[in-house]
Amino acid sequence: MKNRLKVLRAERDWSQSDLAERLEVSRQSVNAIETGRYDPSLPLAFKIAELFELAIEDIFTSPSKTV
Amino acid sequence: MRQANRRYLNRFIPSMICYAVFLVGSNMVEAAYAPTGTPLIALAILPALPIIAVIWAMGMAIVEQPDEYVRAKLIHAMLIATALMLSVMTVWSFLEETGAVPGKPVHLAFPLWCAGLLVGQVWLWARDRIAGREA
């Protein structure tokens, strides 16, 4: 699933490790989500959205809208 | 995540030590006393119990893994292992029918599955490394 995680992270000058620490997940999880190789669960997507104080759809692009 | 790995090792290592002790012990008792009936069955089953404990530890490693991506990768690797083991056993069965190979070494099913798990984990690790470099 396409997302703006890398951009949002860069805006805050956070490394993948910084974001992983804030989300309480591994750095490889952040990398997999950023590169679209892994779609986070709904609880993790909410956690990401709450961290960036945005709505989920402001971070993740619905697969139906990318076709 | 580290705690989950530590808990897994705390279950895995004693189980493997028990396996080695039970295997050698049961073989020695069997050779020395040549038991029959129920004692023989008990002796034969004894080394299998720690292996069952290892399988349980692997299941708990998934249940207790707090990182959902790592958990998904572990399950993916286990599916690869299962597919490899079933494929090898299926091919072996057909070869066995023709008499080209001896009977299946069934006791090697779990070590074969573990080897498949290693292959799966290495493959997923390499995939992550390549994708991480491209990102």
N, CA and C atoms of all chains as a GROMACS GRO file, in nm:
protein
  606
    1MET      N    1   0.084  -0.119   0.000
    1MET     CA    2   0.000   0.000   0.000
    1MET      C    3   0.089   0.126   0.000
    2LYS      N    4   0.059   0.215  -0.094
    2LYS     CA    5   0.139   0.338  -0.102
    2LYS      C    6   0.114   0.423   0.023
    3ASN      N    7   0.217   0.494   0.065
    3ASN     CA    8   0.200   0.578   0.184
    3ASN      C    9   0.303   0.692   0.184
    4ARG      N   10   0.279   0.789   0.276
    4ARG     CA   11   0.366   0.907   0.285
    4ARG      C   12   0.458   0.900   0.406
    5LEU      N   13   0.478   0.781   0.455
    5LEU     CA   14   0.553   0.766   0.579
    5LEU      C   15   0.695   0.822   0.570
    6LYS      N   16   0.761   0.794   0.459
    6LYS     CA   17   0.899   0.839   0.443
    6LYS      C   18   0.906   0.993   0.443
    7VAL      N   19   0.810   1.055   0.375
    7VAL     CA   20   0.806   1.202   0.366
    7VAL      C   21   0.779   1.261   0.504
    8LEU      N   22   0.678   1.206   0.572
    8LEU     CA   23   0.641   1.256   0.705
    8LEU      C   24   0.757   1.240   0.804
    9ARG      N   25   0.826   1.129   0.790
    9ARG     CA   26   0.941   1.104   0.877
    9ARG      C   27   1.053   1.204   0.847
   10ALA      N   28   1.077   1.227   0.719
   10ALA     CA   29   1.184   1.320   0.679
   10ALA      C   30   1.152   1.462   0.726
   11GLU      N   31   1.024   1.500   0.721
   11GLU     CA   32   0.983   1.634   0.766
   11GLU      C   33   1.018   1.658   0.912
   12ARG      N   34   1.016   1.551   0.987
   12ARG     CA   35   1.047   1.562   1.132
   12ARG      C   36   1.194   1.528   1.161
   13ASP      N   37   1.267   1.498   1.053
   13ASP     CA   38   1.409   1.463   1.066
   13ASP      C   39   1.430   1.340   1.154
   14TRP      N   40   1.340   1.242   1.138
   14TRP     CA   41   1.351   1.119   1.214
   14TRP      C   42   1.414   1.011   1.124
   15SER      N   43   1.497   0.929   1.185
   15SER     CA   44   1.548   0.813   1.112
   15SER      C   45   1.444   0.702   1.124
   16GLN      N   46   1.464   0.594   1.048
   16GLN     CA   47   1.372   0.480   1.060
   16GLN      C   48   1.374   0.425   1.202
   17SER      N   49   1.493   0.426   1.262
   17SER     CA   50   1.505   0.376   1.400
   17SER      C   51   1.428   0.464   1.498
   18ASP      N   52   1.433   0.598   1.475
   18ASP     CA   53   1.359   0.690   1.562
   18ASP      C   54   1.209   0.660   1.557
   19LEU      N   55   1.161   0.644   1.433
   19LEU     CA   56   1.018   0.617   1.415
   19LEU      C   57   0.981   0.482   1.475
   20ALA      N   58   1.068   0.384   1.454
   20ALA     CA   59   1.042   0.249   1.507
   20ALA      C   60   1.032   0.253   1.660
   21GLU      N   61   1.120   0.332   1.720
   21GLU     CA   62   1.120   0.344   1.866
   21GLU      C   63   0.990   0.407   1.915
   22ARG      N   64   0.946   0.512   1.843
   22ARG     CA   65   0.822   0.579   1.882
   22ARG      C   66   0.699   0.489   1.864
   23LEU      N   67   0.705   0.403   1.765
   23LEU     CA   68   0.591   0.314   1.737
   23LEU      C   69   0.602   0.182   1.813
   24GLU      N   70   0.716   0.161   1.879
   24GLU     CA   71   0.744   0.037   1.952
   24GLU      C   72   0.739  -0.086   1.859
   25VAL      N   73   0.800  -0.068   1.741
   25VAL     CA   74   0.814  -0.181   1.647
   25VAL      C   75   0.961  -0.187   1.605
   26SER      N   76   0.996  -0.287   1.525
   26SER     CA   77   1.135  -0.298   1.479
   26SER      C   78   1.160  -0.203   1.362
   27ARG      N   79   1.289  -0.173   1.340
   27ARG     CA   80   1.323  -0.085   1.227
   27ARG      C   81   1.286  -0.151   1.094
   28GLN      N   82   1.300  -0.283   1.089
   28GLN     CA   83   1.265  -0.354   0.965
   28GLN      C   84   1.115  -0.343   0.936
   29SER      N   85   1.033  -0.327   1.042
   29SER     CA   86   0.888  -0.308   1.020
   29SER      C   87   0.864  -0.174   0.952
   30VAL      N   88   0.931  -0.069   1.002
   30VAL     CA   89   0.916   0.064   0.943
   30VAL      C   90   0.961   0.061   0.797
   31ASN      N   91   1.074  -0.002   0.773
   31ASN     CA   92   1.126  -0.012   0.636
   31ASN      C   93   1.027  -0.086   0.544
   32ALA      N   94   0.970  -0.194   0.594
   32ALA     CA   95   0.876  -0.273   0.513
   32ALA      C   96   0.749  -0.194   0.483
   33ILE      N   97   0.702  -0.117   0.581
   33ILE     CA   98   0.580  -0.037   0.560
   33ILE      C   99   0.610   0.076   0.461
   34GLU      N  100   0.722   0.144   0.484
   34GLU     CA  101   0.761   0.257   0.396
   34GLU      C  102   0.771   0.215   0.249
   35THR      N  103   0.830   0.098   0.227
   35THR     CA  104   0.852   0.052   0.090
   35THR      C  105   0.730  -0.021   0.032
   36GLY      N  106   0.622  -0.027   0.110
   36GLY     CA  107   0.498  -0.088   0.062
   36GLY      C  108   0.500  -0.238   0.057
   37ARG      N  109   0.601  -0.300   0.123
   37ARG     CA  110   0.608  -0.445   0.122
   37ARG      C  111   0.519  -0.507   0.228
   38TYR      N  112   0.478  -0.426   0.324
   38TYR     CA  113   0.393  -0.477   0.432
   38TYR      C  114   0.287  -0.374   0.467
   39ASP      N  115   0.163  -0.419   0.472
   39ASP     CA  116   0.053  -0.332   0.512
   39ASP      C  117   0.030  -0.350   0.662
   40PRO      N  118   0.040  -0.242   0.738
   40PRO     CA  119   0.026  -0.256   0.884
   40PRO      C  120  -0.117  -0.295   0.922
   41SER      N  121  -0.129  -0.355   1.040
   41SER     CA  122  -0.262  -0.387   1.092
   41SER      C  123  -0.335  -0.255   1.122
   42LEU      N  124  -0.465  -0.263   1.144
   42LEU     CA  125  -0.542  -0.141   1.174
   42LEU      C  126  -0.493  -0.073   1.303
   43PRO      N  127  -0.467  -0.152   1.412
   43PRO     CA  128  -0.416  -0.086   1.533
   43PRO      C  129  -0.284  -0.012   1.508
   44LEU      N  130  -0.194  -0.073   1.428
   44LEU     CA  131  -0.065  -0.006   1.402
   44LEU      C  132  -0.085   0.115   1.311
   45ALA      N  133  -0.177   0.104   1.215
   45ALA     CA  134  -0.207   0.218   1.127
   45ALA      C  135  -0.261   0.335   1.211
   46PHE      N  136  -0.347   0.305   1.307
   46PHE     CA  137  -0.400   0.411   1.396
   46PHE      C  138  -0.287   0.472   1.480
   47LYS      N  139  -0.196   0.387   1.525
   47LYS     CA  140  -0.084   0.434   1.607
   47LYS      C  141   0.002   0.531   1.526
   48ILE      N  142   0.026   0.495   1.399
   48ILE     CA  143   0.106   0.580   1.310
   48ILE      C  144   0.033   0.712   1.289
   49ALA      N  145  -0.097   0.704   1.262
   49ALA     CA  146  -0.176   0.825   1.237
   49ALA      C  147  -0.176   0.916   1.360
   50GLU      N  148  -0.191   0.856   1.477
   50GLU     CA  149  -0.193   0.936   1.601
   50GLU      C  150  -0.057   1.001   1.627
   51LEU      N  151   0.050   0.930   1.593
   51LEU     CA  152   0.184   0.985   1.613
   51LEU      C  153   0.205   1.110   1.526
   52PHE      N  154   0.158   1.104   1.402
   52PHE     CA  155   0.174   1.217   1.311
   52PHE      C  156   0.058   1.316   1.319
   53GLU      N  157  -0.039   1.286   1.406
   53GLU     CA  158  -0.159   1.370   1.426
   53GLU      C  159  -0.230   1.394   1.292
   54LEU      N  160  -0.247   1.286   1.220
   54LEU     CA  161  -0.317   1.290   1.090
   54LEU      C  162  -0.419   1.177   1.087
   55ALA      N  163  -0.507   1.182   0.986
   55ALA     CA  164  -0.600   1.071   0.966
   55ALA      C  165  -0.526   0.962   0.888
   56ILE      N  166  -0.572   0.838   0.903
   56ILE     CA  167  -0.507   0.726   0.835
   56ILE      C  168  -0.500   0.751   0.684
   57GLU      N  169  -0.610   0.801   0.627
   57GLU     CA  170  -0.613   0.822   0.481
   57GLU      C  171  -0.524   0.937   0.436
   58ASP      N  172  -0.475   1.018   0.530
   58ASP     CA  173  -0.378   1.122   0.495
   58ASP      C  174  -0.236   1.064   0.484
   59ILE      N  175  -0.219   0.945   0.535
   59ILE     CA  176  -0.087   0.879   0.533
   59ILE      C  177  -0.085   0.766   0.431
   60PHE      N  178  -0.191   0.685   0.433
   60PHE     CA  179  -0.198   0.569   0.344
   60PHE      C  180  -0.298   0.594   0.231
   61THR      N  181  -0.258   0.556   0.110
   61THR     CA  182  -0.346   0.571  -0.006
   61THR      C  183  -0.428   0.444  -0.024
   62SER      N  184  -0.558   0.460  -0.033
   62SER     CA  185  -0.645   0.343  -0.053
   62SER      C  186  -0.605   0.270  -0.181
   63PRO      N  187  -0.590   0.137  -0.176
   63PRO     CA  188  -0.552   0.062  -0.298
   63PRO      C  189  -0.649   0.086  -0.413
   64SER      N  190  -0.777   0.112  -0.383
   64SER     CA  191  -0.876   0.134  -0.490
   64SER      C  192  -0.853   0.266  -0.562
   65LYS      N  193  -0.780   0.359  -0.499
   65LYS     CA  194  -0.754   0.489  -0.561
   65LYS      C  195  -0.621   0.492  -0.638
   66THR      N  196  -0.544   0.385  -0.624
   66THR     CA  197  -0.415   0.383  -0.694
   66THR      C  198  -0.424   0.310  -0.828
   67VAL      N  199  -0.539   0.245  -0.852
   67VAL     CA  200  -0.556   0.170  -0.978
   67VAL      C  201  -0.582   0.265  -1.094
   68MET      N  202   1.075  -0.734   2.156
   68MET     CA  203   1.114  -0.835   2.058
   68MET      C  204   1.228  -0.922   2.111
   69ARG      N  205   1.324  -0.855   2.178
   69ARG     CA  206   1.438  -0.930   2.233
   69ARG      C  207   1.392  -1.024   2.343
   70GLN      N  208   1.293  -0.976   2.421
   70GLN     CA  209   1.241  -1.060   2.530
   70GLN      C  210   1.179  -1.187   2.474
   71ALA      N  211   1.105  -1.171   2.362
   71ALA     CA  212   1.041  -1.287   2.299
   71ALA      C  213   1.147  -1.385   2.250
   72ASN      N  214   1.255  -1.332   2.191
   72ASN     CA  215   1.365  -1.418   2.143
   72ASN      C  216   1.432  -1.490   2.259
   73ARG      N  217   1.449  -1.416   2.371
   73ARG     CA  218   1.514  -1.476   2.488
   73ARG      C  219   1.426  -1.589   2.546
   74ARG      N  220   1.295  -1.561   2.551
   74ARG     CA  221   1.203  -1.663   2.603
   74ARG      C  222   1.208  -1.788   2.514
   75TYR      N  223   1.218  -1.764   2.381
   75TYR     CA  224   1.225  -1.879   2.288
   75TYR      C  225   1.350  -1.961   2.316
   76LEU      N  226   1.465  -1.893   2.330
   76LEU     CA  227   1.591  -1.964   2.355
   76LEU      C  228   1.588  -2.036   2.490
   77ASN      N  229   1.523  -1.972   2.591
   77ASN     CA  230   1.512  -2.035   2.723
   77ASN      C  231   1.430  -2.164   2.718
   78ARG      N  232   1.346  -2.176   2.616
   78ARG     CA  233   1.268  -2.300   2.600
   78ARG      C  234   1.340  -2.397   2.507
   79PHE      N  235   1.402  -2.341   2.402
   79PHE     CA  236   1.465  -2.424   2.298
   79PHE      C  237   1.588  -2.497   2.351
   80ILE      N  238   1.678  -2.424   2.415
   80ILE     CA  239   1.807  -2.483   2.457
   80ILE      C  240   1.788  -2.598   2.558
   81PRO      N  241   1.710  -2.578   2.668
   81PRO     CA  242   1.691  -2.691   2.760
   81PRO      C  243   1.623  -2.810   2.692
   82SER      N  244   1.532  -2.782   2.598
   82SER     CA  245   1.464  -2.893   2.527
   82SER      C  246   1.563  -2.974   2.446
   83MET      N  247   1.656  -2.906   2.379
   83MET     CA  248   1.755  -2.977   2.297
   83MET      C  249   1.855  -3.055   2.384
   84ILE      N  250   1.887  -2.997   2.501
   84ILE     CA  251   1.975  -3.070   2.594
   84ILE      C  252   1.903  -3.197   2.642
   85CYS      N  253   1.774  -3.182   2.677
   85CYS     CA  254   1.695  -3.298   2.720
   85CYS      C  255   1.689  -3.402   2.609
   86TYR      N  256   1.674  -3.354   2.485
   86TYR     CA  257   1.666  -3.446   2.371
   86TYR      C  258   1.792  -3.531   2.362
   87ALA      N  259   1.908  -3.464   2.371
   87ALA     CA  260   2.036  -3.536   2.360
   87ALA      C  261   2.050  -3.636   2.474
   88VAL      N  262   2.016  -3.594   2.596
   88VAL     CA  263   2.028  -3.683   2.713
   88VAL      C  264   1.932  -3.801   2.701
   89PHE      N  265   1.806  -3.773   2.666
   89PHE     CA  266   1.704  -3.878   2.655
   89PHE      C  267   1.739  -3.978   2.543
   90LEU      N  268   1.790  -3.924   2.431
   90LEU     CA  269   1.823  -4.010   2.317
   90LEU      C  270   1.936  -4.108   2.354
   91VAL      N  271   2.043  -4.052   2.408
   91VAL     CA  272   2.157  -4.136   2.447
   91VAL      C  273   2.115  -4.231   2.558
   92GLY      N  274   2.042  -4.177   2.657
   92GLY     CA  275   1.997  -4.257   2.773
   92GLY      C  276   1.908  -4.373   2.731
   93SER      N  277   1.810  -4.344   2.645
   93SER     CA  278   1.717  -4.451   2.606
   93SER      C  279   1.788  -4.558   2.523
   94ASN      N  280   1.882  -4.515   2.440
   94ASN     CA  281   1.958  -4.613   2.360
   94ASN      C  282   2.042  -4.704   2.451
   95MET      N  283   2.103  -4.643   2.553
   95MET     CA  284   2.186  -4.719   2.646
   95MET      C  285   2.102  -4.819   2.726
   96VAL      N  286   1.987  -4.772   2.775
   96VAL     CA  287   1.899  -4.860   2.855
   96VAL      C  288   1.848  -4.974   2.768
   97GLU      N  289   1.811  -4.939   2.644
   97GLU     CA  290   1.760  -5.041   2.552
   97GLU      C  291   1.866  -5.149   2.523
   98ALA      N  292   1.990  -5.102   2.503
   98ALA     CA  293   2.098  -5.197   2.473
   98ALA      C  294   2.133  -5.282   2.594
   99ALA      N  295   2.126  -5.223   2.713
   99ALA     CA  296   2.169  -5.294   2.834
   99ALA      C  297   2.062  -5.390   2.885
  100TYR      N  298   1.935  -5.349   2.880
  100TYR     CA  299   1.830  -5.430   2.944
  100TYR      C  300   1.732  -5.495   2.845
  101ALA      N  301   1.738  -5.458   2.718
  101ALA     CA  302   1.648  -5.512   2.614
  101ALA      C  303   1.503  -5.519   2.663
  102PRO      N  304   1.447  -5.408   2.705
  102PRO     CA  305   1.309  -5.412   2.757
  102PRO      C  306   1.209  -5.445   2.647
  103THR      N  307   1.094  -5.491   2.688
  103THR     CA  308   0.986  -5.521   2.591
  103THR      C  309   0.856  -5.458   2.642
  104GLY      N  310   0.757  -5.458   2.558
  104GLY     CA  311   0.623  -5.409   2.598
  104GLY      C  312   0.622  -5.262   2.633
  105THR      N  313   0.548  -5.230   2.741
  105THR     CA  314   0.528  -5.090   2.780
  105THR      C  315   0.659  -5.016   2.809
  106PRO      N  316   0.756  -5.075   2.883
  106PRO     CA  317   0.882  -5.003   2.905
  106PRO      C  318   0.954  -4.967   2.774
  107LEU      N  319   0.947  -5.057   2.676
  107LEU     CA  320   1.011  -5.030   2.547
  107LEU      C  321   0.942  -4.913   2.475
  108ILE      N  322   0.810  -4.913   2.481
  108ILE     CA  323   0.733  -4.804   2.417
  108ILE      C  324   0.767  -4.671   2.486
  109ALA      N  325   0.773  -4.675   2.620
  109ALA     CA  326   0.804  -4.553   2.697
  109ALA      C  327   0.944  -4.502   2.660
  110LEU      N  328   1.038  -4.594   2.649
  110LEU     CA  329   1.176  -4.557   2.613
  110LEU      C  330   1.182  -4.497   2.472
  111ALA      N  331   1.102  -4.554   2.382
  111ALA     CA  332   1.102  -4.506   2.242
  111ALA      C  333   1.042  -4.366   2.233
  112ILE      N  334   0.941  -4.341   2.315
  112ILE     CA  335   0.871  -4.212   2.310
  112ILE      C  336   0.953  -4.102   2.379
  113LEU      N  337   1.030  -4.140   2.479
  113LEU     CA  338   1.102  -4.042   2.562
  113LEU      C  339   1.179  -3.935   2.483
  114PRO      N  340   1.263  -3.972   2.383
  114PRO     CA  341   1.337  -3.866   2.310
  114PRO      C  342   1.247  -3.776   2.223
  115ALA      N  343   1.125  -3.826   2.195
  115ALA     CA  344   1.034  -3.745   2.111
  115ALA      C  345   0.973  -3.629   2.190
  116LEU      N  346   0.963  -3.647   2.323
  116LEU     CA  347   0.897  -3.544   2.405
  116LEU      C  348   0.966  -3.407   2.398
  117PRO      N  349   1.102  -3.401   2.409
  117PRO     CA  350   1.167  -3.270   2.396
  117PRO      C  351   1.149  -3.208   2.258
  118ILE      N  352   1.136  -3.293   2.154
  118ILE     CA  353   1.113  -3.241   2.018
  118ILE      C  354   0.975  -3.176   2.012
  119ILE      N  355   0.879  -3.240   2.078
  119ILE     CA  356   0.744  -3.182   2.084
  119ILE      C  357   0.750  -3.048   2.161
  120ALA      N  358   0.835  -3.043   2.264
  120ALA     CA  359   0.854  -2.918   2.339
  120ALA      C  360   0.912  -2.808   2.250
  121VAL      N  361   1.004  -2.847   2.159
  121VAL     CA  362   1.063  -2.750   2.066
  121VAL      C  363   0.954  -2.696   1.971
  122ILE      N  364   0.867  -2.786   1.924
  122ILE     CA  365   0.758  -2.744   1.835
  122ILE      C  366   0.666  -2.647   1.910
  123TRP      N  367   0.639  -2.677   2.035
  123TRP     CA  368   0.557  -2.587   2.119
  123TRP      C  369   0.629  -2.452   2.136
  124ALA      N  370   0.761  -2.455   2.160
  124ALA     CA  371   0.838  -2.330   2.176
  124ALA      C  372   0.830  -2.245   2.048
  125MET      N  373   0.833  -2.312   1.934
  125MET     CA  374   0.823  -2.239   1.806
  125MET      C  375   0.685  -2.173   1.793
  126GLY      N  376   0.583  -2.245   1.834
  126GLY     CA  377   0.447  -2.188   1.831
  126GLY      C  378   0.436  -2.068   1.924
  127MET      N  379   0.495  -2.082   2.043
  127MET     CA  380   0.490  -1.972   2.141
  127MET      C  381   0.569  -1.851   2.093
  128ALA      N  382   0.676  -1.878   2.013
  128ALA     CA  383   0.757  -1.768   1.959
  128ALA      C  384   0.670  -1.680   1.869
  129ILE      N  385   0.576  -1.742   1.800
  129ILE     CA  386   0.484  -1.665   1.715
  129ILE      C  387   0.383  -1.591   1.802
  130VAL      N  388   0.323  -1.665   1.896
  130VAL     CA  389   0.219  -1.607   1.982
  130VAL      C  390   0.273  -1.487   2.061
  131GLU      N  391   0.397  -1.499   2.111
  131GLU     CA  392   0.452  -1.396   2.200
  131GLU      C  393   0.530  -1.287   2.126
  132GLN      N  394   0.545  -1.299   1.994
  132GLN     CA  395   0.621  -1.200   1.918
  132GLN      C  396   0.541  -1.069   1.913
  133PRO      N  397   0.592  -0.962   1.974
  133PRO     CA  398   0.515  -0.837   1.979
  133PRO      C  399   0.516  -0.758   1.847
  134ASP      N  400   0.616  -0.783   1.763
  134ASP     CA  401   0.628  -0.707   1.638
  134ASP      C  402   0.551  -0.780   1.527
  135GLU      N  403   0.446  -0.714   1.477
  135GLU     CA  404   0.358  -0.785   1.382
  135GLU      C  405   0.427  -0.818   1.250
  136TYR      N  406   0.522  -0.736   1.206
  136TYR     CA  407   0.592  -0.765   1.080
  136TYR      C  408   0.686  -0.885   1.097
  137VAL      N  409   0.758  -0.887   1.208
  137VAL     CA  410   0.848  -1.000   1.237
  137VAL      C  411   0.766  -1.128   1.250
  138ARG      N  412   0.648  -1.114   1.315
  138ARG     CA  413   0.558  -1.231   1.330
  138ARG      C  414   0.513  -1.282   1.193
  139ALA      N  415   0.474  -1.189   1.106
  139ALA     CA  416   0.428  -1.226   0.971
  139ALA      C  417   0.541  -1.294   0.893
  140LYS      N  418   0.664  -1.242   0.911
  140LYS     CA  419   0.778  -1.301   0.840
  140LYS      C  420   0.807  -1.443   0.889
  141LEU      N  421   0.794  -1.462   1.022
  141LEU     CA  422   0.817  -1.594   1.081
  141LEU      C  423   0.714  -1.695   1.028
  142ILE      N  424   0.589  -1.651   1.022
  142ILE     CA  425   0.482  -1.738   0.970
  142ILE      C  426   0.508  -1.769   0.822
  143HIS      N  427   0.552  -1.668   0.747
  143HIS     CA  428   0.585  -1.686   0.605
  143HIS      C  429   0.696  -1.791   0.589
  144ALA      N  430   0.800  -1.779   0.674
  144ALA     CA  431   0.912  -1.875   0.668
  144ALA      C  432   0.864  -2.016   0.702
  145MET      N  433   0.771  -2.025   0.799
  145MET     CA  434   0.718  -2.157   0.838
  145MET      C  435   0.634  -2.218   0.724
  146LEU      N  436   0.564  -2.134   0.650
  146LEU     CA  437   0.487  -2.183   0.535
  146LEU      C  438   0.582  -2.234   0.426
  147ILE      N  439   0.693  -2.163   0.406
  147ILE     CA  440   0.794  -2.208   0.309
  147ILE      C  441   0.849  -2.344   0.353
  148ALA      N  442   0.880  -2.355   0.484
  148ALA     CA  443   0.933  -2.481   0.538
  148ALA      C  444   0.834  -2.595   0.517
  149THR      N  445   0.706  -2.568   0.544
  149THR     CA  446   0.603  -2.671   0.529
  149THR      C  447   0.592  -2.713   0.382
  150ALA      N  448   0.594  -2.615   0.293
  150ALA     CA  449   0.583  -2.644   0.149
  150ALA      C  450   0.702  -2.729   0.102
  151LEU      N  451   0.822  -2.693   0.148
  151LEU     CA  452   0.941  -2.769   0.108
  151LEU      C  453   0.936  -2.912   0.159
  152MET      N  454   0.899  -2.926   0.289
  152MET     CA  455   0.895  -3.060   0.348
  152MET      C  456   0.789  -3.147   0.278
  153LEU      N  457   0.671  -3.093   0.255
  153LEU     CA  458   0.564  -3.169   0.189
  153LEU      C  459   0.605  -3.205   0.045
  154SER      N  460   0.674  -3.113  -0.021
  154SER     CA  461   0.718  -3.140  -0.159
  154SER      C  462   0.817  -3.256  -0.162
  155VAL      N  463   0.917  -3.249  -0.072
  155VAL     CA  464   1.018  -3.355  -0.068
  155VAL      C  465   0.953  -3.489  -0.036
  156MET      N  466   0.865  -3.490   0.065
  156MET     CA  467   0.799  -3.615   0.106
  156MET      C  468   0.708  -3.669  -0.006
  157THR      N  469   0.643  -3.581  -0.079
  157THR     CA  470   0.556  -3.625  -0.188
  157THR      C  471   0.637  -3.689  -0.300
  158VAL      N  472   0.745  -3.620  -0.339
  158VAL     CA  473   0.832  -3.674  -0.446
  158VAL      C  474   0.890  -3.808  -0.402
  159TRP      N  475   0.934  -3.812  -0.274
  159TRP     CA  476   0.992  -3.936  -0.220
  159TRP      C  477   0.890  -4.050  -0.227
  160SER      N  478   0.764  -4.020  -0.193
  160SER     CA  479   0.658  -4.122  -0.194
  160SER      C  480   0.643  -4.182  -0.333
  161PHE      N  481   0.643  -4.098  -0.436
  161PHE     CA  482   0.627  -4.148  -0.572
  161PHE      C  483   0.749  -4.230  -0.615
  162LEU      N  484   0.869  -4.185  -0.573
  162LEU     CA  485   0.991  -4.261  -0.603
  162LEU      C  486   0.988  -4.396  -0.531
  163GLU      N  487   0.936  -4.393  -0.408
  163GLU     CA  488   0.927  -4.514  -0.326
  163GLU      C  489   0.838  -4.619  -0.396
  164GLU      N  490   0.731  -4.571  -0.458
  164GLU     CA  491   0.638  -4.660  -0.530
  164GLU      C  492   0.710  -4.738  -0.640
  165THR      N  493   0.809  -4.673  -0.703
  165THR     CA  494   0.880  -4.738  -0.814
  165THR      C  495   0.993  -4.828  -0.763
  166GLY      N  496   1.023  -4.817  -0.635
  166GLY     CA  497   1.132  -4.896  -0.577
  166GLY      C  498   1.269  -4.835  -0.600
  167ALA      N  499   1.270  -4.711  -0.651
  167ALA     CA  500   1.398  -4.643  -0.680
  167ALA      C  501   1.469  -4.597  -0.554
  168VAL      N  502   1.390  -4.574  -0.447
  168VAL     CA  503   1.451  -4.528  -0.321
  168VAL      C  504   1.397  -4.614  -0.207
  169PRO      N  505   1.470  -4.620  -0.093
  169PRO     CA  506   1.418  -4.696   0.022
  169PRO      C  507   1.300  -4.623   0.087
  170GLY      N  508   1.241  -4.683   0.189
  170GLY     CA  509   1.130  -4.622   0.262
  170GLY      C  510   1.167  -4.486   0.319
  171LYS      N  511   1.066  -4.399   0.330
  171LYS     CA  512   1.092  -4.262   0.379
  171LYS      C  513   1.152  -4.262   0.520
  172PRO      N  514   1.258  -4.183   0.540
  172PRO     CA  515   1.309  -4.168   0.677
  172PRO      C  516   1.219  -4.069   0.752
  173VAL      N  517   1.105  -4.119   0.802
  173VAL     CA  518   1.002  -4.031   0.859
  173VAL      C  519   1.054  -3.947   0.977
  174HIS      N  520   1.149  -4.005   1.052
  174HIS     CA  521   1.202  -3.930   1.167
  174HIS      C  522   1.279  -3.805   1.123
  175LEU      N  523   1.310  -3.798   0.993
  175LEU     CA  524   1.381  -3.678   0.944
  175LEU      C  525   1.284  -3.567   0.900
  176ALA      N  526   1.155  -3.591   0.915
  176ALA     CA  527   1.056  -3.491   0.871
  176ALA      C  528   1.076  -3.358   0.945
  177PHE      N  529   1.092  -3.362   1.076
  177PHE     CA  530   1.106  -3.238   1.152
  177PHE      C  531   1.241  -3.168   1.123
  178PRO      N  532   1.355  -3.242   1.123
  178PRO     CA  533   1.480  -3.175   1.083
  178PRO      C  534   1.472  -3.114   0.943
  179LEU      N  535   1.401  -3.185   0.852
  179LEU     CA  536   1.385  -3.133   0.716
  179LEU      C  537   1.303  -3.004   0.718
  180TRP      N  538   1.199  -3.004   0.801
  180TRP     CA  539   1.115  -2.884   0.814
  180TRP      C  540   1.199  -2.768   0.871
  181CYS      N  541   1.284  -2.800   0.969
  181CYS     CA  542   1.371  -2.696   1.029
  181CYS      C  543   1.469  -2.641   0.924
  182ALA      N  544   1.520  -2.730   0.839
  182ALA     CA  545   1.610  -2.685   0.732
  182ALA      C  546   1.533  -2.592   0.637
  183GLY      N  547   1.408  -2.627   0.609
  183GLY     CA  548   1.322  -2.543   0.525
  183GLY      C  549   1.296  -2.409   0.590
  184LEU      N  550   1.283  -2.410   0.722
  184LEU     CA  551   1.261  -2.285   0.796
  184LEU      C  552   1.382  -2.193   0.781
  185LEU      N  553   1.501  -2.254   0.788
  185LEU     CA  554   1.625  -2.177   0.769
  185LEU      C  555   1.629  -2.118   0.628
  186VAL      N  556   1.597  -2.200   0.529
  186VAL     CA  557   1.594  -2.154   0.389
  186VAL      C  558   1.496  -2.036   0.376
  187GLY      N  559   1.377  -2.053   0.433
  187GLY     CA  560   1.274  -1.948   0.427
  187GLY      C  561   1.321  -1.819   0.491
  188GLN      N  562   1.384  -1.830   0.608
  188GLN     CA  563   1.429  -1.711   0.679
  188GLN      C  564   1.541  -1.641   0.602
  189VAL      N  565   1.633  -1.718   0.546
  189VAL     CA  566   1.742  -1.659   0.468
  189VAL      C  567   1.685  -1.588   0.344
  190TRP      N  568   1.589  -1.653   0.279
  190TRP     CA  569   1.527  -1.594   0.160
  190TRP      C  570   1.456  -1.462   0.194
  191LEU      N  571   1.381  -1.461   0.303
  191LEU     CA  572   1.309  -1.339   0.343
  191LEU      C  573   1.406  -1.230   0.388
  192TRP      N  574   1.513  -1.271   0.453
  192TRP     CA  575   1.616  -1.175   0.497
  192TRP      C  576   1.680  -1.110   0.374
  193ALA      N  577   1.714  -1.193   0.275
  193ALA     CA  578   1.776  -1.141   0.152
  193ALA      C  579   1.679  -1.047   0.079
  194ARG      N  580   1.552  -1.084   0.075
  194ARG     CA  581   1.450  -1.000   0.011
  194ARG      C  582   1.441  -0.863   0.080
  195ASP      N  583   1.444  -0.865   0.213
  195ASP     CA  584   1.440  -0.739   0.290
  195ASP      C  585   1.564  -0.654   0.266
  196ARG      N  586   1.680  -0.722   0.258
  196ARG     CA  587   1.806  -0.649   0.236
  196ARG      C  588   1.803  -0.578   0.101
  197ILE      N  589   1.759  -0.652  -0.002
  197ILE     CA  590   1.755  -0.595  -0.137
  197ILE      C  591   1.654  -0.479  -0.142
  198ALA      N  592   1.537  -0.501  -0.084
  198ALA     CA  593   1.432  -0.396  -0.086
  198ALA      C  594   1.478  -0.275  -0.005
  199GLY      N  595   1.547  -0.299   0.106
  199GLY     CA  596   1.597  -0.190   0.190
  199GLY      C  597   1.700  -0.105   0.118
  200ARG      N  598   1.781  -0.171   0.032
  200ARG     CA  599   1.884  -0.099  -0.043
  200ARG      C  600   1.821  -0.015  -0.154
  201GLU      N  601   1.711  -0.068  -0.211
  201GLU     CA  602   1.644   0.004  -0.319
  201GLU      C  603   1.566   0.125  -0.266
  202ALA      N  604   1.524   0.115  -0.138
  202ALA     CA  605   1.438   0.223  -0.081
  202ALA      C  606   1.514   0.353  -0.066
   0.00000   0.00000   0.00000
